[in-house]
Amino acid sequence: MKKDFVMPIAVLTIICIVITALLAITNSFTEPVIIEGAAARAEAARTEVIPEAEGFELVEIEGLPDTVTEVYGTTNDCGYIFMITAKGYGGDMNLICGIDEEGNIIAVDTLSHNETKGMGSKTAEEPFKSQFIGKDKDLDGVDAITGATISSKAYIGAIKDAFAAFEMVKGVE
């Protein structure tokens, strides 16, 4: 009885412990590489939105809109980067918005989204994204996508939140 019942449990337990140890060792080697890669992708996204920036500094400020997750100022005072997470139709949309010192959008981009292919996903494509370039906080002339109203209005609302954060950052300096 002991052989039929206890031995398989003991063997499975040992296998689980060995596999867990191997996964922990693998994670200890890959985690720094993953963190470094994520930092490089984030820096590349910031540089893509404000190409004339010489560098970026994280701006610590309290009371930002809930959708604005991070704010970066450029080291050569050419604008600000706003990292935004908005709730679209299909889930979270991670956006990045660059606003110059005068309060005009330099560029916007979608870092990730789960919107419906062919409809809500159009918010991550042209010509939707390019309609924001040069706009101020009023966003005059920015239109939602027909058939993807929830996604596009969430995107537009997120950009408005970036402008609210911009006003807060400008008020601090």
N, CA, C and O of each residue as an XYZ file, in Angstrom:
692
protein
N       0.830     -1.193      0.000
C       0.000      0.000      0.000
C       0.874      1.255      0.000
O       0.634      2.189     -0.766
N       1.883      1.265      0.863
C       2.765      2.411      0.964
C       3.471      2.658     -0.367
O       3.600      3.804     -0.798
N       3.915      1.616     -1.003
C       4.621      1.717     -2.267
C       3.699      2.256     -3.365
O       4.139      3.061     -4.186
N       2.465      1.841     -3.397
C       1.519      2.267     -4.423
C       0.981      3.677     -4.193
O       0.543      4.331     -5.140
N       1.008      4.143     -2.975
C       0.382      5.426     -2.654
C       1.420      6.529     -2.380
O       1.311      7.620     -2.939
N       2.391      6.270     -1.556
C       3.343      7.282     -1.111
C       4.428      7.537     -2.157
O       4.800      8.691     -2.369
N       4.938      6.519     -2.804
C       6.033      6.678     -3.766
C       5.673      7.607     -4.932
O       6.463      8.495     -5.254
N       4.515      7.439     -5.575
C       4.195      8.378     -6.663
C       4.091      9.829     -6.184
O       4.495     10.747     -6.896
N       3.555     10.034     -4.991
C       3.440     11.382     -4.443
C       4.831     11.956     -4.168
O       5.091     13.120     -4.473
N       5.705     11.165     -3.607
C       7.069     11.613     -3.315
C       7.817     11.945     -4.604
O       8.508     12.961     -4.677
N       7.684     11.098     -5.612
C       8.362     11.343     -6.888
C       7.851     12.623     -7.533
O       8.651     13.432     -8.002
N       6.548     12.824     -7.568
C       5.975     14.042     -8.144
C       6.401     15.289     -7.373
O       6.654     16.335     -7.971
N       6.479     15.179     -6.064
C       6.915     16.306     -5.238
C       8.359     16.674     -5.559
O       8.682     17.854     -5.694
N       9.225     15.680     -5.682
C      10.632     15.933     -6.017
C      10.752     16.561     -7.404
O      11.530     17.494     -7.603
N       9.982     16.049     -8.359
C      10.000     16.615     -9.713
C       9.565     18.082     -9.670
O      10.191     18.928    -10.308
N       8.520     18.384     -8.940
C       8.030     19.771     -8.830
C       9.069     20.684     -8.192
O       9.243     21.820     -8.635
N       9.754     20.215     -7.171
C      10.784     21.019     -6.500
C      11.944     21.289     -7.451
O      12.435     22.417     -7.511
N      12.389     20.287     -8.189
C      13.493     20.456     -9.131
C      13.109     21.430    -10.239
O      13.896     22.312    -10.581
N      11.925     21.286    -10.800
C      11.481     22.173    -11.873
C      11.336     23.604    -11.369
O      11.713     24.548    -12.064
N      10.797     23.771    -10.174
C      10.658     25.102     -9.593
C      12.021     25.749     -9.395
O      12.187     26.936     -9.676
N      12.987     24.992     -8.920
C      14.343     25.518     -8.729
C      14.958     25.929    -10.065
O      15.586     26.983    -10.168
N      14.775     25.095    -11.084
C      15.306     25.423    -12.411
C      14.649     26.685    -12.987
O      15.329     27.513    -13.595
N      13.346     26.834    -12.801
C      12.655     28.040    -13.269
C      13.140     29.285    -12.520
O      13.292     30.348    -13.122
N      13.380     29.160    -11.228
C      13.884     30.293    -10.436
C      15.277     30.705    -10.914
O      15.574     31.896    -11.014
N      16.118     29.733    -11.206
C      17.467     30.031    -11.710
C      17.384     30.711    -13.074
O      18.073     31.700    -13.325
N      16.536     30.174    -13.951
C      16.358     30.774    -15.272
C      15.856     32.201    -15.150
O      16.334     33.088    -15.857
N      14.902     32.435    -14.264
C      14.362     33.776    -14.061
C      15.438     34.737    -13.567
O      15.464     35.896    -13.980
N      16.315     34.279    -12.698
C      17.365     35.160    -12.169
C      18.316     35.622    -13.271
O      18.887     36.708    -13.179
N      18.491     34.807    -14.311
C      19.337     35.200    -15.431
C      18.600     36.068    -16.446
O      19.198     36.981    -17.013
N      17.322     35.807    -16.688
C      16.587     36.523    -17.730
C      15.936     37.818    -17.254
O      15.695     38.710    -18.067
N      15.648     37.945    -15.972
C      14.960     39.147    -15.480
C      15.710     40.443    -15.788
O      15.083     41.389    -16.266
N      17.023     40.537    -15.539
C      17.724     41.780    -15.870
C      17.684     42.104    -17.362
O      17.595     43.271    -17.742
N      17.748     41.090    -18.195
C      17.691     41.297    -19.648
C      16.312     41.815    -20.053
O      16.205     42.706    -20.895
N      15.267     41.263    -19.460
C      13.904     41.695    -19.754
C      13.690     43.141    -19.310
O      13.103     43.936    -20.044
N      14.161     43.482    -18.117
C      14.026     44.850    -17.605
C      14.796     45.823    -18.487
O      14.294     46.905    -18.795
N      15.988     45.461    -18.890
C      16.800     46.306    -19.761
C      16.129     46.506    -21.118
O      16.131     47.614    -21.656
N      15.562     45.446    -21.667
C      14.856     45.543    -22.942
C      13.629     46.427    -22.852
O      13.361     47.205    -23.768
N      12.876     46.323    -21.761
C      11.695     47.170    -21.577
C      12.096     48.633    -21.453
O      11.421     49.506    -21.999
N      13.171     48.910    -20.751
C      13.650     50.287    -20.611
C      14.098     50.844    -21.968
O      13.844     52.008    -22.280
N      14.756     50.021    -22.760
C      15.204     50.455    -24.087
C      14.011     50.734    -25.008
O      14.022     51.703    -25.767
N      12.980     49.876    -24.938
C      11.780     50.108    -25.756
C      11.060     51.382    -25.329
O      10.565     52.128    -26.175
N      10.997     51.639    -24.022
C      10.351     52.855    -23.522
C      11.120     54.092    -23.966
O      10.514     55.084    -24.370
N      12.439     54.044    -23.896
C      13.270     55.174    -24.335
C      13.102     55.406    -25.836
O      13.032     56.550    -26.284
N      13.038     54.333    -26.607
C      12.838     54.459    -28.054
C      11.474     55.066    -28.370
O      11.359     55.876    -29.289
N      10.452     54.688    -27.629
C       9.111     55.256    -27.841
C       9.111     56.742    -27.520
O       8.508     57.529    -28.250
N       9.780     57.140    -26.435
C       9.846     58.561    -26.088
C      10.592     59.333    -27.162
O      10.176     60.426    -27.547
N      11.691     58.773    -27.647
C      12.484     59.437    -28.686
C      11.702     59.548    -29.993
O      11.851     60.525    -30.728
N      10.875     58.553    -30.278
C      10.068     58.597    -31.495
C       9.027     59.708    -31.431
O       8.716     60.323    -32.450
N       8.491     59.967    -30.254
C       7.454     60.988    -30.104
C       8.054     62.394    -30.104
O       7.469     63.314    -30.675
N       9.217     62.567    -29.467
C       9.914     63.865    -29.496
C      11.356     63.608    -29.947
O      12.253     63.488    -29.113
N      11.581     63.525    -31.263
C      12.907     63.171    -31.768
C      13.993     64.199    -31.442
O      15.166     63.839    -31.346
N      13.623     65.470    -31.272
C      14.638     66.488    -31.012
C      15.086     66.534    -29.546
O      15.957     67.329    -29.193
N      14.511     65.708    -28.709
C      14.898     65.665    -27.297
C      16.289     65.061    -27.150
O      16.639     64.085    -27.813
N      17.067     65.667    -26.268
C      18.405     65.150    -25.991
C      18.374     64.069    -24.919
O      19.279     63.238    -24.837
N      17.330     64.086    -24.099
C      17.171     63.102    -23.044
C      15.864     63.362    -22.315
O      15.172     64.343    -22.588
N      15.531     62.473    -21.384
C      14.260     62.573    -20.667
C      14.474     62.401    -19.172
O      15.310     61.612    -18.731
N      13.693     63.164    -18.398
C      13.720     63.051    -16.942
C      12.309     62.806    -16.448
O      11.372     63.489    -16.861
N      12.158     61.839    -15.572
C      10.854     61.560    -14.976
C      10.445     62.735    -14.109
O      11.228     63.207    -13.285
N       9.213     63.211    -14.292
C       8.679     64.320    -13.507
C       7.763     63.729    -12.442
O       6.783     63.054    -12.761
N       8.080     63.981    -11.193
C       7.261     63.503    -10.078
C       6.259     64.597     -9.728
O       6.648     65.701     -9.346
N       4.973     64.293     -9.858
C       3.938     65.271     -9.542
C       2.716     64.534     -9.000
O       2.351     63.470     -9.500
N       2.101     65.095     -7.995
C       0.928     64.499     -7.350
C      -0.351     64.963     -8.044
O      -0.396     66.052     -8.616
N      -1.380     64.135     -7.989
C      -2.704     64.521     -8.458
C      -2.931     64.452     -9.952
O      -3.855     65.080    -10.469
N      -2.102     63.699    -10.651
C      -2.293     63.551    -12.099
C      -3.616     62.838    -12.375
O      -4.099     62.088    -11.527
N      -4.209     63.063    -13.548
C      -5.397     62.275    -13.902
C      -5.089     60.781    -13.824
O      -3.957     60.359    -14.062
N      -6.096     59.992    -13.493
C      -5.892     58.554    -13.301
C      -5.297     57.863    -14.519
O      -4.559     56.888    -14.377
N      -5.606     58.354    -15.707
C      -5.116     57.699    -16.916
C      -3.643     57.980    -17.195
O      -2.991     57.200    -17.889
N      -3.107     59.080    -16.665
C      -1.709     59.443    -16.914
C      -0.839     58.705    -15.897
O      -0.916     58.955    -14.694
N      -0.010     57.793    -16.406
C       0.798     56.948    -15.520
C       2.185     57.510    -15.255
O       2.730     57.316    -14.168
N       2.764     58.204    -16.229
C       4.098     58.796    -16.071
C       4.193     60.054    -16.908
O       3.534     60.193    -17.938
N       5.040     60.977    -16.434
C       5.323     62.202    -17.175
C       6.833     62.358    -17.235
O       7.524     62.207    -16.228
N       7.341     62.660    -18.424
C       8.764     62.903    -18.617
C       8.943     64.280    -19.242
O       8.229     64.652    -20.173
N       9.899     65.026    -18.719
C      10.300     66.273    -19.343
C      11.555     66.035    -20.154
O      12.343     65.146    -19.834
N      11.747     66.809    -21.188
C      12.967     66.682    -21.988
C      14.068     67.488    -21.318
O      13.802     68.526    -20.713
N      15.290     67.020    -21.422
C      16.409     67.704    -20.779
C      16.774     68.999    -21.488
O      17.434     69.856    -20.899
N      16.360     69.160    -22.738
C      16.634     70.394    -23.469
C      15.379     71.269    -23.613
O      15.313     72.127    -24.493
N      14.392     71.046    -22.743
C      13.181     71.875    -22.650
C      12.438     72.044    -23.979
O      12.050     73.154    -24.344
N      12.246     70.943    -24.692
C      11.483     71.028    -25.939
C      10.101     70.383    -25.815
O       9.352     70.339    -26.792
N       9.755     69.882    -24.621
C       8.419     69.331    -24.442
C       8.337     68.300    -23.342
O       9.274     68.097    -22.570
N       7.183     67.654    -23.296
C       6.887     66.651    -22.278
C       6.305     65.409    -22.929
O       5.641     65.479    -23.963
N       6.568     64.278    -22.306
C       6.023     62.998    -22.736
C       5.034     62.540    -21.668
O       5.329     62.597    -20.474
N       3.869     62.092    -22.100
C       2.852     61.590    -21.186
C       2.546     60.142    -21.549
O       2.154     59.835    -22.675
N       2.733     59.267    -20.578
C       2.393     57.853    -20.731
C       0.975     57.701    -20.191
O       0.696     58.079    -19.053
N       0.084     57.147    -21.006
C      -1.334     57.122    -20.672
C      -1.880     55.714    -20.831
O      -1.525     55.004    -21.772
N      -2.746     55.312    -19.905
C      -3.471     54.051    -20.022
C      -4.954     54.365    -19.950
O      -5.456     54.805    -18.915
N      -5.650     54.137    -21.054
C      -7.086     54.423    -21.138
C      -7.853     53.128    -21.329
O      -7.317     52.147    -21.847
N      -9.100     53.130    -20.911
C      -9.979     51.968    -21.075
C     -10.736     52.107    -22.392
O     -11.609     52.964    -22.531
N     -10.395     51.263    -23.346
C     -11.103     51.229    -24.613
C     -12.173     50.161    -24.591
O     -12.485     49.607    -23.537
N     -12.728     49.874    -25.734
C     -13.772     48.855    -25.848
C     -13.232     47.470    -25.500
O     -13.908     46.687    -24.832
N     -12.011     47.166    -25.955
C     -11.447     45.839    -25.761
C     -10.550     45.709    -24.544
O     -10.021     44.629    -24.282
N     -10.372     46.781    -23.801
C      -9.494     46.740    -22.625
C      -8.595     47.947    -22.598
O      -8.930     49.001    -23.139
N      -7.442     47.790    -21.962
C      -6.518     48.904    -21.818
C      -5.841     49.257    -23.141
O      -5.454     48.388    -23.922
N      -5.714     50.564    -23.359
C      -4.920     51.100    -24.459
C      -3.776     51.866    -23.812
O      -4.008     52.789    -23.030
N      -2.550     51.493    -24.130
C      -1.375     52.201    -23.619
C      -0.898     53.159    -24.698
O      -0.509     52.751    -25.793
N      -0.939     54.437    -24.364
C      -0.631     55.491    -25.327
C       0.544     56.321    -24.846
O       0.894     56.317    -23.666
N       1.143     57.032    -25.788
C       2.190     57.986    -25.471
C       1.873     59.261    -26.243
O       1.496     59.214    -27.414
N       2.029     60.396    -25.576
C       1.704     61.681    -26.182
C       2.823     62.661    -25.877
O       3.229     62.814    -24.725
N       3.317     63.321    -26.910
C       4.343     64.350    -26.744
C       3.732     65.716    -26.969
O       3.089     65.953    -27.991
N       3.928     66.621    -26.016
C       3.398     67.980    -26.113
C       4.561     68.943    -25.965
O       5.370     68.816    -25.046
N       4.646     69.928    -26.892
C       5.747     70.889    -26.839
C       5.504     71.937    -25.751
O       4.452     71.952    -25.112
N       6.475     72.796    -25.554
C       6.419     73.815    -24.493
C       5.257     74.789    -24.673
O       4.773     75.357    -23.693
N       4.801     74.989    -25.915
C       3.696     75.905    -26.177
C       2.327     75.252    -25.986
O       1.303     75.931    -26.063
N       2.303     73.946    -25.739
C       1.043     73.256    -25.513
C       0.419     72.678    -26.768
O      -0.802     72.544    -26.845
N       1.233     72.333    -27.749
C       0.754     71.696    -28.979
C       1.301     70.280    -29.060
O       2.429     70.007    -28.649
N       0.489     69.393    -29.592
C       0.899     67.994    -29.703
C       1.968     67.845    -30.776
O       1.806     68.302    -31.907
N       3.052     67.201    -30.397
C       4.119     66.879    -31.344
C       3.770     65.579    -32.056
O       3.829     65.491    -33.283
N       3.405     64.566    -31.262
C       3.032     63.266    -31.825
C       2.311     62.453    -30.758
O       2.477     62.683    -29.560
N       1.513     61.505    -31.214
C       0.885     60.518    -30.336
C       1.131     59.152    -30.952
O       1.311     59.025    -32.163
N       1.136     58.132    -30.105
C       1.307     56.777    -30.615
C       0.630     55.804    -29.661
O       0.438     56.090    -28.479
N       0.282     54.667    -30.201
C      -0.314     53.595    -29.409
C       0.772     52.560    -29.159
O       1.325     51.989    -30.098
N       1.074     52.323    -27.884
C       2.099     51.345    -27.536
C       1.533     49.936    -27.525
O       2.194     48.990    -27.953
N       0.288     49.795    -27.027
C      -0.382     48.499    -27.043
C      -1.880     48.715    -26.868
O      -2.317     49.716    -26.299
N      -2.657     47.756    -27.369
C      -4.110     47.825    -27.223
C      -4.709     46.446    -27.434
O      -4.049     45.535    -27.934
N      -5.967     46.307    -27.048
C      -6.715     45.062    -27.250
C      -8.024     45.351    -27.976
O      -9.020     44.655    -27.777
N      -8.015     46.354    -28.796
C      -9.237     46.760    -29.480
C      -9.578     45.799    -30.615
O      -8.716     45.072    -31.108
N     -10.835     45.806    -31.017
C     -11.334     44.930    -32.059
C     -10.599     45.192    -33.373
O     -10.500     46.336    -33.817
N     -10.086     44.131    -33.988
C      -9.397     44.281    -35.273
C     -10.363     44.823    -36.324
O     -11.509     44.385    -36.427
N      -9.874     45.780    -37.094
C     -10.667     46.351    -38.173
C     -11.552     47.501    -37.751
O     -11.970     48.288    -38.600
N     -11.854     47.627    -36.472
C     -12.688     48.744    -36.015
C     -11.908     49.559    -34.988
O     -11.309     50.579    -35.326
N     -11.915     49.110    -33.736
C     -11.239     49.829    -32.667
C      -9.743     49.927    -32.873
O      -9.105     50.864    -32.393
N      -9.179     48.963    -33.586
C      -7.734     48.982    -33.823
C      -7.323     50.124    -34.748
O      -6.137     50.435    -34.853
N      -8.284     50.747    -35.415
C      -7.973     51.891    -36.288
C      -7.435     53.078    -35.497
O      -6.822     53.977    -36.073
N      -7.659     53.091    -34.174
C      -7.111     54.180    -33.362
C      -5.584     54.142    -33.334
O      -4.947     55.159    -33.058
N      -5.001     53.001    -33.612
C      -3.543     52.864    -33.612
C      -2.951     53.104    -34.992
O      -1.741     52.972    -35.181
N      -3.795     53.457    -35.961
C      -3.348     53.591    -37.346
C      -3.521     55.015    -37.853
O      -4.147     55.862    -37.215
N      -2.943     55.242    -39.018
C      -3.182     56.501    -39.729
C      -4.512     56.377    -40.448
O      -4.855     55.258    -40.830
N      -5.270     57.398    -40.660
C      -4.997     58.804    -40.370
C      -5.449     59.248    -38.985
O      -5.333     60.428    -38.657
N      -5.962     58.332    -38.162
C      -6.469     58.743    -36.851
C      -5.382     59.411    -36.016
O      -5.608     60.490    -35.469
N      -4.204     58.790    -35.905
C      -3.145     59.329    -35.051
C      -2.645     60.681    -35.532
O      -2.399     61.572    -34.719
N      -2.493     60.845    -36.827
C      -1.903     62.074    -37.357
C      -2.818     63.287    -37.216
O      -2.347     64.420    -37.313
N      -4.115     63.074    -36.989
C      -5.010     64.220    -36.842
C      -4.743     64.994    -35.550
O      -5.218     66.121    -35.404
N      -3.996     64.416    -34.615
C      -3.681     65.084    -33.355
C      -2.489     66.035    -33.469
O      -2.366     66.971    -32.679
N      -1.624     65.803    -34.431
C      -0.375     66.568    -34.546
C      -0.682     68.057    -34.733
O      -1.464     68.449    -35.599
N      -0.036     68.874    -33.887
C      -0.197     70.322    -33.951
C      -1.405     70.861    -33.202
O      -1.583     72.075    -33.108
N      -2.237     69.972    -32.668
C      -3.449     70.420    -31.961
C      -3.097     70.883    -30.548
O      -2.139     70.411    -29.935
N      -3.906     71.826    -30.053
C      -3.761     72.264    -28.671
C      -4.819     71.566    -27.821
O      -5.460     70.622    -28.281
N      -5.003     72.022    -26.592
C      -5.893     71.339    -25.653
C      -7.342     71.278    -26.102
O      -8.104     70.452    -25.599
N      -7.742     72.134    -27.036
C      -9.123     72.113    -27.528
C      -9.382     70.937    -28.467
O     -10.525     70.506    -28.621
N      -8.338     70.423    -29.087
C      -8.428     69.305    -30.040
C      -9.440     69.579    -31.142
O     -10.152     68.674    -31.577
N      -9.506     70.841    -31.596
C     -10.413     71.209    -32.686
C     -10.081     70.422    -33.943
O      -8.920     70.354    -34.348
N     -11.088     69.832    -34.557
C     -10.911     69.093    -35.797
C     -10.566     67.629    -35.613
O     -10.394     66.915    -36.600
N     -10.460     67.156    -34.371
C     -10.185     65.740    -34.117
C     -11.514     65.003    -34.100
O     -12.415     65.346    -33.334
N     -11.630     63.993    -34.943
C     -12.880     63.252    -35.087
C     -12.742     61.820    -34.601
O     -11.688     61.198    -34.737
N     -13.835     61.306    -34.027
C     -13.899     59.897    -33.633
C     -14.062     59.034    -34.879
O     -14.437     59.526    -35.943
N     -13.780     57.768    -34.738
C     -13.911     56.823    -35.844
C     -15.324     56.251    -35.826
O     -15.778     55.728    -34.809
N     -16.008     56.353    -36.948
C     -17.341     55.792    -37.057
C     -17.276     54.280    -36.890
O     -16.478     53.614    -37.549
N     -18.105     53.743    -36.021
C     -18.121     52.308    -35.762
C     -17.171     51.890    -34.655
O     -17.205     50.749    -34.193
N     -16.327     52.814    -34.234
C     -15.390     52.529    -33.138
C     -15.444     53.683    -32.151
O     -14.416     54.174    -31.685
N     -16.645     54.099    -31.848
C     -16.843     55.282    -31.023
C     -16.252     55.132    -29.633
O     -15.605     56.058    -29.142
N     -16.454     53.996    -28.989
C     -15.938     53.807    -27.626
C     -14.414     53.898    -27.624
O     -13.837     54.599    -26.793
N     -13.768     53.207    -28.535
C     -12.302     53.206    -28.592
C     -11.756     54.589    -28.919
O     -10.839     55.070    -28.254
N     -12.311     55.224    -29.936
C     -11.771     56.521    -30.341
C     -12.073     57.608    -29.320
O     -11.247     58.498    -29.114
N     -13.229     57.562    -28.678
C     -13.520     58.552    -27.632
C     -12.644     58.332    -26.405
O     -12.264     59.293    -25.735
N     -12.321     57.080    -26.105
C     -11.393     56.800    -24.999
C     -10.009     57.359    -25.330
O      -9.334     57.907    -24.459
N      -9.593     57.221    -26.576
C      -8.299     57.738    -27.031
C      -8.279     59.258    -26.912
O      -7.331     59.835    -26.379
N      -9.323     59.895    -27.409
C      -9.413     61.357    -27.347
C      -9.458     61.824    -25.889
O      -8.808     62.806    -25.530
N     -10.218     61.128    -25.060
C     -10.274     61.474    -23.639
C      -8.914     61.341    -22.968
O      -8.559     62.144    -22.105
N      -8.166     60.336    -23.361
C      -6.825     60.142    -22.801
C      -5.900     61.295    -23.190
O      -5.094     61.747    -22.377
N      -6.015     61.764    -24.419
C      -5.199     62.899    -24.858
C      -5.606     64.160    -24.102
O      -4.753     64.979    -23.761
N      -6.890     64.321    -23.840
C      -7.343     65.463    -23.021
C      -6.761     65.369    -21.612
O      -6.396     66.385    -21.021
N      -6.675     64.155    -21.076
C      -6.049     63.974    -19.764
C      -4.569     64.341    -19.808
O      -4.031     64.859    -18.829
N      -3.902     64.075    -20.941
C      -2.497     64.468    -21.089
C      -2.382     65.989    -21.015
O      -1.439     66.517    -20.428
N      -3.344     66.685    -21.611
C      -3.319     68.149    -21.539
C      -3.584     68.640    -20.111
O      -3.003     69.639    -19.687
N      -4.447     67.954    -19.372
C      -4.678     68.315    -17.969
C      -3.377     68.124    -17.176
O      -3.030     68.960    -16.341
N      -2.673     67.041    -17.434
C      -1.389     66.796    -16.774
C      -0.360     67.834    -17.208
O       0.461     68.270    -16.401
N      -0.402     68.230    -18.476
C       0.511     69.263    -18.989
C       0.309     70.561    -18.220
O       1.282     71.198    -17.817
N      -0.930     70.957    -18.014
C      -1.217     72.176    -17.264
C      -0.675     72.082    -15.843
O      -0.164     73.063    -15.302
N      -0.787     70.900    -15.239
C      -0.263     70.708    -13.882
C       1.258     70.820    -13.859
O       1.822     71.450    -12.964
N       1.918     70.213    -14.835
C       3.373     70.239    -14.896
C       3.854     71.657    -15.156
O       4.822     72.098    -14.535
N       3.212     72.374    -16.048
C       3.605     73.743    -16.350
C       3.378     74.649    -15.140
O       4.119     75.611    -14.938
N       2.349     74.345    -14.328
C       2.079     75.142    -13.139
C       3.117     74.944    -12.046
O       3.289     75.814    -11.192
N       3.810     73.815    -12.063
C       4.813     73.507    -11.048
C       6.114     74.233    -11.350
O       6.824     74.653    -10.436
N       6.421     74.376    -12.618
C       7.713     74.979    -13.006
C       7.710     76.478    -12.875
O       8.718     77.124    -13.162
